[in-house]
Amino acid sequence: MQKFEVTILGSGSASPTISRNPSAQLLNIAERFFLIDCGEGTQIQLRKSKLSWARIDHIFISHLHGDHYLGLLGLLQSMHLLGRKKVMHLFCVPELKEIIDIQNKYSGTELNYEIEYHFLSTNGKQLILEDNKVKVYSFPLNHRIPCCGFLFEEKVGLRKIKKYEFEHRNISLAEIHKVKQGINAIDNDGNEIDYKLLSDSAAATKSYAYCSDTKYDERTVQHIKGATTIYHESTFLKDMIDRAKATFHSTAEEAAKIALAAESKQLILGHFSARYGDLEPFLLEAGAVFNNCLLAKDGEIITI
């Protein structure tokens, strides 16, 4: 089974604490590495986690509040200093290019590598990246400034071969490639053999939805319905729901309601306000609504 896991690099909100850095995650899908948000301290967290920067070719920035992107320029320039040559694909709002260009201009920095920008839209769900293993979508969130969430979906893999059936039915192993793709095989006597007799279905696919800063909004559900695991910000507990609404953030209970409506299997809570030291109340509050909740904790690896 191919790897599908997320490393939490930062789980805090606007102000970092001793134990929580601002938002950043590294998602590994079949050894494809996707950096999601890049708050201050992200490159230090990558070093602590012993994760290779060189393998990151795609960065996704949800919006332009500092706790989600202020670590990006340092990371990009460090990659330059370390001799990166590969293109970096950056998914972001158009204004981020202006910010990066100005910073590089006034620091006299000309990167050794190209940044290929992919500008995000908040006009509904959009397919923004696809290769032979994964599809990535952006979708709008309800925040004070334009903000996107991201949905990462595995593609259906190849079917699993039953080698003994090939031997039993006198079929050349050269037919394996066809059967893996769901195409009938031809045995050594010229007979067509149903691929379903020669193989099992591919492993079930998984998906990961990243819901960055957002107030409670049931419209989010339509974009992430059926996601295996959902990360949803839960900046506050429900006793501060008025504060959550005023700042366009969510409570742990509201995050759980989204996961329940989306029929997800797992909910990761994060983006905790610095006012909270003990995070167990977040689990208790969300757990009363949705029964499989985890806390995002800096440095932890969560298998999807």
DRENLOBA-183390 format. One record per residue (C-alpha): residue number from 1; residue in one letter; x, y, z. Coordinates in steps of 0.1 Angstrom, whole numbers, plus 5000, padded with zeros to 4 digits. Layout:
<sites>
site num NUM&residu a&east X&north Y&up Z
...
</sites>
This chain:
<sites>
site num 1&residu m&east 5000&north 5000&up 5000
site num 2&residu q&east 5014&north 5034&up 4990
site num 3&residu k&east 5022&north 5060&up 5017
site num 4&residu f&east 4996&north 5087&up 5025
site num 5&residu e&east 5005&north 5107&up 5056
site num 6&residu v&east 5007&north 5143&up 5068
site num 7&residu t&east 5034&north 5158&up 5090
site num 8&residu i&east 5022&north 5186&up 5112
site num 9&residu l&east 5048&north 5214&up 5110
site num 10&residu g&east 5027&north 5241&up 5127
site num 11&residu s&east 4994&north 5238&up 5145
site num 12&residu g&east 4990&north 5273&up 5160
site num 13&residu s&east 4971&north 5304&up 5148
site num 14&residu a&east 4982&north 5340&up 5146
site num 15&residu s&east 5007&north 5340&up 5175
site num 16&residu p&east 5032&north 5312&up 5179
site num 17&residu t&east 5038&north 5296&up 5213
site num 18&residu i&east 5066&north 5276&up 5228
site num 19&residu s&east 5049&north 5244&up 5216
site num 20&residu r&east 5030&north 5255&up 5185
site num 21&residu n&east 5043&north 5271&up 5153
site num 22&residu p&east 5020&north 5289&up 5128
site num 23&residu s&east 5002&north 5268&up 5102
site num 24&residu a&east 5022&north 5244&up 5079
site num 25&residu q&east 5019&north 5208&up 5069
site num 26&residu l&east 5037&north 5184&up 5046
site num 27&residu l&east 5016&north 5159&up 5029
site num 28&residu n&east 5032&north 5127&up 5014
site num 29&residu i&east 5012&north 5108&up 4988
site num 30&residu a&east 5032&north 5080&up 4972
site num 31&residu e&east 5064&north 5099&up 4978
site num 32&residu r&east 5051&north 5130&up 4963
site num 33&residu f&east 5055&north 5158&up 4988
site num 34&residu f&east 5032&north 5188&up 4990
site num 35&residu l&east 5038&north 5217&up 5014
site num 36&residu i&east 5005&north 5232&up 5026
site num 37&residu d&east 5009&north 5267&up 5040
site num 38&residu c&east 5042&north 5280&up 5053
site num 39&residu g&east 5040&north 5300&up 5085
site num 40&residu e&east 5071&north 5313&up 5103
site num 41&residu g&east 5095&north 5286&up 5114
site num 42&residu t&east 5085&north 5261&up 5087
site num 43&residu q&east 5120&north 5255&up 5074
site num 44&residu i&east 5132&north 5249&up 5110
site num 45&residu q&east 5103&north 5224&up 5115
site num 46&residu l&east 5113&north 5207&up 5082
site num 47&residu r&east 5148&north 5202&up 5096
site num 48&residu k&east 5136&north 5189&up 5129
site num 49&residu s&east 5114&north 5164&up 5111
site num 50&residu k&east 5143&north 5154&up 5089
site num 51&residu l&east 5122&north 5160&up 5058
site num 52&residu s&east 5141&north 5167&up 5026
site num 53&residu w&east 5134&north 5202&up 5011
site num 54&residu a&east 5146&north 5190&up 4977
site num 55&residu r&east 5116&north 5167&up 4973
site num 56&residu i&east 5091&north 5195&up 4977
site num 57&residu d&east 5080&north 5207&up 4942
site num 58&residu h&east 5046&north 5220&up 4950
site num 59&residu i&east 5036&north 5246&up 4976
site num 60&residu f&east 5000&north 5256&up 4984
site num 61&residu i&east 4993&north 5289&up 5002
site num 62&residu s&east 4957&north 5292&up 5014
site num 63&residu h&east 4956&north 5330&up 5019
site num 64&residu l&east 4977&north 5360&up 5028
site num 65&residu h&east 4974&north 5362&up 5066
site num 66&residu g&east 5009&north 5361&up 5079
site num 67&residu d&east 5006&north 5330&up 5100
site num 68&residu h&east 5001&north 5311&up 5067
site num 69&residu y&east 5028&north 5324&up 5045
site num 70&residu l&east 5055&north 5345&up 5063
site num 71&residu g&east 5079&north 5315&up 5064
site num 72&residu l&east 5077&north 5312&up 5026
site num 73&residu l&east 5102&north 5337&up 5015
site num 74&residu g&east 5129&north 5324&up 5038
site num 75&residu l&east 5122&north 5288&up 5026
site num 76&residu l&east 5124&north 5298&up 4990
site num 77&residu q&east 5157&north 5317&up 4995
site num 78&residu s&east 5172&north 5289&up 5015
site num 79&residu m&east 5164&north 5265&up 4987
site num 80&residu h&east 5182&north 5290&up 4964
site num 81&residu l&east 5213&north 5290&up 4987
site num 82&residu l&east 5213&north 5252&up 4987
site num 83&residu g&east 5215&north 5251&up 4949
site num 84&residu r&east 5180&north 5242&up 4939
site num 85&residu k&east 5176&north 5241&up 4901
site num 86&residu k&east 5141&north 5224&up 4897
site num 87&residu v&east 5110&north 5245&up 4890
site num 88&residu m&east 5089&north 5252&up 4921
site num 89&residu h&east 5051&north 5252&up 4915
site num 90&residu l&east 5034&north 5277&up 4938
site num 91&residu f&east 4996&north 5277&up 4942
site num 92&residu c&east 4985&north 5310&up 4956
site num 93&residu v&east 4965&north 5342&up 4951
site num 94&residu p&east 4981&north 5366&up 4925
site num 95&residu e&east 4991&north 5391&up 4951
site num 96&residu l&east 5017&north 5367&up 4966
site num 97&residu k&east 5038&north 5370&up 4934
site num 98&residu e&east 5040&north 5407&up 4939
site num 99&residu i&east 5051&north 5402&up 4975
site num 100&residu i&east 5078&north 5377&up 4966
site num 101&residu d&east 5091&north 5398&up 4937
site num 102&residu i&east 5094&north 5429&up 4959
site num 103&residu q&east 5113&north 5410&up 4986
site num 104&residu n&east 5137&north 5395&up 4961
site num 105&residu k&east 5142&north 5428&up 4943
site num 106&residu y&east 5151&north 5448&up 4975
site num 107&residu s&east 5173&north 5420&up 4988
site num 108&residu g&east 5191&north 5417&up 4955
site num 109&residu t&east 5181&north 5381&up 4952
site num 110&residu e&east 5178&north 5363&up 4918
site num 111&residu l&east 5167&north 5327&up 4924
site num 112&residu n&east 5186&north 5299&up 4908
site num 113&residu y&east 5153&north 5282&up 4899
site num 114&residu e&east 5120&north 5292&up 4884
site num 115&residu i&east 5088&north 5297&up 4904
site num 116&residu e&east 5058&north 5287&up 4883
site num 117&residu y&east 5028&north 5304&up 4897
site num 118&residu h&east 4993&north 5288&up 4896
site num 119&residu f&east 4968&north 5315&up 4907
site num 120&residu l&east 4939&north 5304&up 4928
site num 121&residu s&east 4903&north 5313&up 4923
site num 122&residu t&east 4875&north 5314&up 4950
site num 123&residu n&east 4849&north 5309&up 4923
site num 124&residu g&east 4839&north 5273&up 4933
site num 125&residu k&east 4858&north 5241&up 4933
site num 126&residu q&east 4887&north 5240&up 4908
site num 127&residu l&east 4910&north 5212&up 4896
site num 128&residu i&east 4945&north 5228&up 4900
site num 129&residu l&east 4969&north 5198&up 4897
site num 130&residu e&east 4968&north 5163&up 4883
site num 131&residu d&east 4993&north 5136&up 4876
site num 132&residu n&east 4992&north 5098&up 4874
site num 133&residu k&east 4988&north 5094&up 4912
site num 134&residu v&east 4968&north 5123&up 4925
site num 135&residu k&east 4943&north 5151&up 4918
site num 136&residu v&east 4943&north 5183&up 4938
site num 137&residu y&east 4914&north 5207&up 4940
site num 138&residu s&east 4910&north 5242&up 4955
site num 139&residu f&east 4877&north 5254&up 4970
site num 140&residu p&east 4866&north 5286&up 4986
site num 141&residu l&east 4864&north 5292&up 5023
site num 142&residu n&east 4846&north 5319&up 5043
site num 143&residu h&east 4872&north 5341&up 5057
site num 144&residu r&east 4879&north 5378&up 5060
site num 145&residu i&east 4901&north 5379&up 5029
site num 146&residu p&east 4901&north 5355&up 4999
site num 147&residu c&east 4910&north 5320&up 5012
site num 148&residu c&east 4911&north 5285&up 4997
site num 149&residu g&east 4910&north 5251&up 5011
site num 150&residu f&east 4926&north 5221&up 4993
site num 151&residu l&east 4914&north 5186&up 4985
site num 152&residu f&east 4940&north 5159&up 4977
site num 153&residu e&east 4926&north 5127&up 4961
site num 154&residu e&east 4944&north 5096&up 4952
site num 155&residu k&east 4937&north 5082&up 4918
site num 156&residu v&east 4925&north 5046&up 4914
site num 157&residu g&east 4956&north 5024&up 4912
site num 158&residu l&east 4963&north 4993&up 4891
site num 159&residu r&east 4945&north 4960&up 4898
site num 160&residu k&east 4962&north 4933&up 4919
site num 161&residu i&east 4974&north 4904&up 4898
site num 162&residu k&east 4966&north 4867&up 4908
site num 163&residu k&east 4997&north 4851&up 4894
site num 164&residu y&east 4985&north 4816&up 4901
site num 165&residu e&east 4956&north 4822&up 4877
site num 166&residu f&east 4980&north 4831&up 4850
site num 167&residu e&east 4998&north 4798&up 4854
site num 168&residu h&east 4966&north 4778&up 4858
site num 169&residu r&east 4950&north 4792&up 4827
site num 170&residu n&east 4982&north 4791&up 4805
site num 171&residu i&east 4985&north 4828&up 4801
site num 172&residu s&east 5017&north 4846&up 4793
site num 173&residu l&east 5030&north 4869&up 4820
site num 174&residu a&east 5033&north 4895&up 4792
site num 175&residu e&east 4995&north 4900&up 4796
site num 176&residu i&east 4999&north 4913&up 4831
site num 177&residu h&east 5002&north 4949&up 4821
site num 178&residu k&east 4969&north 4948&up 4803
site num 179&residu v&east 4951&north 4930&up 4832
site num 180&residu k&east 4964&north 4956&up 4857
site num 181&residu q&east 4946&north 4982&up 4837
site num 182&residu g&east 4913&north 4963&up 4835
site num 183&residu i&east 4918&north 4949&up 4800
site num 184&residu n&east 4910&north 4912&up 4792
site num 185&residu a&east 4939&north 4889&up 4786
site num 186&residu i&east 4945&north 4865&up 4757
site num 187&residu d&east 4958&north 4830&up 4767
site num 188&residu n&east 4983&north 4810&up 4747
site num 189&residu d&east 4955&north 4793&up 4727
site num 190&residu g&east 4941&north 4827&up 4716
site num 191&residu n&east 4911&north 4827&up 4740
site num 192&residu e&east 4900&north 4859&up 4757
site num 193&residu i&east 4900&north 4857&up 4795
site num 194&residu d&east 4881&north 4882&up 4817
site num 195&residu y&east 4905&north 4904&up 4836
site num 196&residu k&east 4883&north 4901&up 4867
site num 197&residu l&east 4892&north 4864&up 4869
site num 198&residu l&east 4929&north 4872&up 4868
site num 199&residu s&east 4930&north 4901&up 4893
site num 200&residu d&east 4915&north 4918&up 4923
site num 201&residu s&east 4903&north 4954&up 4925
site num 202&residu a&east 4929&north 4980&up 4933
site num 203&residu a&east 4932&north 4993&up 4969
site num 204&residu a&east 4905&north 5018&up 4979
site num 205&residu t&east 4916&north 5054&up 4973
site num 206&residu k&east 4920&north 5080&up 5001
site num 207&residu s&east 4916&north 5117&up 5002
site num 208&residu y&east 4926&north 5146&up 5024
site num 209&residu a&east 4908&north 5179&up 5028
site num 210&residu y&east 4926&north 5209&up 5043
site num 211&residu c&east 4902&north 5236&up 5055
site num 212&residu s&east 4923&north 5266&up 5065
site num 213&residu d&east 4910&north 5297&up 5082
site num 214&residu t&east 4872&north 5298&up 5079
site num 215&residu k&east 4841&north 5306&up 5098
site num 216&residu y&east 4815&north 5278&up 5101
site num 217&residu d&east 4799&north 5275&up 5067
site num 218&residu e&east 4779&north 5244&up 5056
site num 219&residu r&east 4787&north 5252&up 5019
site num 220&residu t&east 4821&north 5238&up 5025
site num 221&residu v&east 4806&north 5203&up 5028
site num 222&residu q&east 4798&north 5201&up 4991
site num 223&residu h&east 4834&north 5205&up 4982
site num 224&residu i&east 4848&north 5178&up 5006
site num 225&residu k&east 4820&north 5153&up 5008
site num 226&residu g&east 4834&north 5118&up 5014
site num 227&residu a&east 4870&north 5129&up 5022
site num 228&residu t&east 4888&north 5102&up 5042
site num 229&residu t&east 4904&north 5127&up 5066
site num 230&residu i&east 4895&north 5164&up 5071
site num 231&residu y&east 4918&north 5190&up 5087
site num 232&residu h&east 4895&north 5218&up 5098
site num 233&residu e&east 4906&north 5249&up 5118
site num 234&residu s&east 4892&north 5250&up 5153
site num 235&residu t&east 4907&north 5282&up 5167
site num 236&residu f&east 4883&north 5285&up 5196
site num 237&residu l&east 4861&north 5265&up 5220
site num 238&residu k&east 4824&north 5270&up 5218
site num 239&residu d&east 4823&north 5294&up 5248
site num 240&residu m&east 4840&north 5319&up 5225
site num 241&residu i&east 4817&north 5314&up 5195
site num 242&residu d&east 4810&north 5351&up 5193
site num 243&residu r&east 4847&north 5357&up 5190
site num 244&residu a&east 4850&north 5330&up 5163
site num 245&residu k&east 4822&north 5346&up 5143
site num 246&residu a&east 4837&north 5381&up 5145
site num 247&residu t&east 4871&north 5369&up 5134
site num 248&residu f&east 4858&north 5345&up 5107
site num 249&residu h&east 4871&north 5314&up 5125
site num 250&residu s&east 4855&north 5282&up 5138
site num 251&residu t&east 4851&north 5263&up 5171
site num 252&residu a&east 4860&north 5227&up 5177
site num 253&residu e&east 4822&north 5218&up 5177
site num 254&residu e&east 4817&north 5235&up 5144
site num 255&residu a&east 4847&north 5217&up 5128
site num 256&residu a&east 4831&north 5184&up 5140
site num 257&residu k&east 4798&north 5193&up 5124
site num 258&residu i&east 4815&north 5198&up 5091
site num 259&residu a&east 4833&north 5165&up 5093
site num 260&residu l&east 4800&north 5147&up 5103
site num 261&residu a&east 4781&north 5163&up 5074
site num 262&residu a&east 4809&north 5155&up 5050
site num 263&residu e&east 4808&north 5118&up 5061
site num 264&residu s&east 4845&north 5118&up 5068
site num 265&residu k&east 4863&north 5090&up 5086
site num 266&residu q&east 4887&north 5112&up 5106
site num 267&residu l&east 4889&north 5148&up 5117
site num 268&residu i&east 4921&north 5166&up 5126
site num 269&residu l&east 4917&north 5198&up 5147
site num 270&residu g&east 4942&north 5226&up 5145
site num 271&residu h&east 4950&north 5263&up 5142
site num 272&residu f&east 4946&north 5267&up 5180
site num 273&residu s&east 4945&north 5301&up 5196
site num 274&residu a&east 4976&north 5309&up 5217
site num 275&residu r&east 4952&north 5316&up 5246
site num 276&residu y&east 4949&north 5278&up 5251
site num 277&residu g&east 4975&north 5257&up 5268
site num 278&residu d&east 4956&north 5225&up 5274
site num 279&residu l&east 4940&north 5212&up 5242
site num 280&residu e&east 4921&north 5182&up 5256
site num 281&residu p&east 4889&north 5203&up 5258
site num 282&residu f&east 4890&north 5206&up 5220
site num 283&residu l&east 4889&north 5168&up 5217
site num 284&residu l&east 4860&north 5166&up 5242
site num 285&residu e&east 4840&north 5193&up 5225
site num 286&residu a&east 4845&north 5179&up 5190
site num 287&residu g&east 4841&north 5143&up 5202
site num 288&residu a&east 4806&north 5149&up 5214
site num 289&residu v&east 4797&north 5155&up 5177
site num 290&residu f&east 4821&north 5134&up 5157
site num 291&residu n&east 4837&north 5102&up 5171
site num 292&residu n&east 4871&north 5101&up 5155
site num 293&residu c&east 4890&north 5133&up 5163
site num 294&residu l&east 4927&north 5140&up 5165
site num 295&residu l&east 4947&north 5170&up 5176
site num 296&residu a&east 4973&north 5185&up 5153
site num 297&residu k&east 5005&north 5185&up 5172
site num 298&residu d&east 5037&north 5200&up 5159
site num 299&residu g&east 5061&north 5173&up 5147
site num 300&residu e&east 5036&north 5145&up 5146
site num 301&residu i&east 5030&north 5123&up 5116
site num 302&residu i&east 4993&north 5112&up 5109
site num 303&residu t&east 4985&north 5084&up 5086
site num 304&residu i&east 4955&north 5090&up 5064
</sites>
